[in-house]
């Protein structure tokens, strides 16, 4: 194996894993250590996350090169069974980062910020050193950082006391919301709730939208109601409505009353529609502009970074007011058409209105058929007075077409093995 003799494991989080041909297999999410009575824990492998959020085990013996830049596997057969931790194993990053420990001698209290593994002359990797930051009791000053031998730290195994989340969050901060949601599903419930509560409102809102409904409900229930309402305000109205639909009506009313009225009103409107209809799955905040806006103004609007690709793919044109429900709906303009038109031209001159909008009661199968027929990524939804009330996007259709538990990792299935390189 070509590797440094000592590697701090937090630096491996997110590192790409490649097969012998240089193809990406996945990314490192953790290291697996086997606990031993009289010796330091032995590193037996890494946990890698593959596409489709599947986590697999990579035996340390299969790895030919490992460092903070890349992990390279040797030839053989890659086992794609979902990783499951055994009773005598330890997930190093998940279970040790932020753990409250004491240093010997003296019993100085601190929190684990990183753990190092080293390779012996015999080729065995083991946990050897721990980076521990002292607890000073002061919020404005960080304690001294110690890098000490594994044996000098008490409290690394057994049941952990209540702990912080700063170091684990530092490892996770660059993850996409969907990947972070995947990590949360692997944490014990109490730890998951601690990490979720430590995220800022906007980040937590994005992550909640990527979790199965039962996890969303449990995390929201672990927050105080004022914080829960703040997080709901940061979610897209359709996602907030989907989450609130999982709660009893009295709890829905409490949280909606705690939200700002201008944030709660669109959610209340969406909750009125029957499940499985355009009204229940649409976003009430598509890009809407008046017919006298210019192409240049429309292009500037869809460049706003907070817009999802599906929402930013087209501009809906309507009479004032520009918030839903709007004035009379006039049509839409796809961003490709905007790119082809002179910047000074008015939207009213390039609008397309030859496709009938959806009604709020249009069922999912009809929505899917029409979007596929016309190759659309979004369709307008109007009311009986031809006012735009929202838009159904392709991601909304996929979300409601897939099985209800599609985000739940426990429900996923996949092949157990695949050839990698040549047979070994």
Phi, psi and omega in degrees: 000132177263106185201159168298156180282340177226132180226126173277125196288333178299335180284345178275343184300124180087356180292140182288143176249128182241148174276177184299338180273001181086009178275142181289127177265318182173203180225145181292133176242338181192174173238145183252123178245142176260123180287140179228148188293315188245000181234166176296151179302136180268132174282119182257346179171184178241156171257124179243143177258124180264172171305155184069020170065020179273131177258129182235163179263134176244110180300140179299334180286343179273351186269126180262339179208137180212127174200186184285358179259322183194156172241130183241132180265154174274180181285161180139199181254129181269122180278120183261010175298142180298135181295134173226127183287140177270162186301327183264017182251159183230128171272110195298306184290316183296320189260339184255327181299134180074004181292136177282124184223175175230143180265138172257144352280166174103336177071026179298128181279148178195183179232141181288130177247343177191162179223137181253144170247149179228152181257128179280173178296333179277001178089009179268133176264136179217156175284124188237326185226153181229132174266120185234129176260129180298149172268115182267345184081004180242129181287338187264359184222134180271140181287169181293143180263125177251138170243107191231164177295149181309319185291342182275001184246126177258139177100013181283338178237170183091188182286128182278144170287171174305138186220169179275189184225000191301315185287322176295319178296326178297324178290327187266354194296333183269002182286149170294154179306321180295322180289320178295322176299322178296318178297316181300325180294336180274346182279150170303154187305314183296317180292319177303315181293324177297313182294317180299316181295334181279346177288151175288166188302315183293317180294318179295322178299317179296320182290318179303322181296343182258003183259157172298156185302320183293326176289321177304311183297317182293320178293317179298321181292334180282345177274154170290159190296324179296318178294319179301318179295321178299318180293318178300325178296330181278345180280155171299143184306322181292323177291320178296321179294319178299318180293314180297331178296341179275354183257156175298147181309319179299322179290324175304312184297320180298312182291321178296323179292332179279341179284157174298138184307320182288340175272326183282327186300314178297325180292318178300320180296318181293328181292344182281341185276152180289141178302146177082009179249167178302321181297326184281339185248355185284158167270137179268007182231056173286177177279117183236132180220157179280162182294340180268006172285153182269164175301319179299319179294322179294318178296321177296322181294317183283352175280351183300127191294337182284349181282137175287157180304321182293321180289322183281357185286344181206157176248132176263134185251129183208162172285158178299149005282163185267358174259152182285140354287133184278187165285196185302130178285132184251331181151192180221162179227121178285150185298331178295324176294321178300321181292338183267348185262153176301138184303331184275350181295152180271148180298327180300338181270348183239004184293146178248129182223030183265007176244125182296133177293164173280154168263157182300331182270001180299128183282161184305313181302322179291322177299313181299315181299315184288322178293322178291321181299318185259007178054049182257148173261352177201150177225142179287151174238126182239163176262187184293346178259016179062029175265139178287124179248351179166190178212140174264125179256163184298327178291328174297316181296315179298316182301321182271346179272329180289161177305149184304328183262022187295335178278348184278118183297330180293339182269354185283147174230154179196165176300155182269337181215154173213146179291140177229119185066237176244159181298139179241000000 
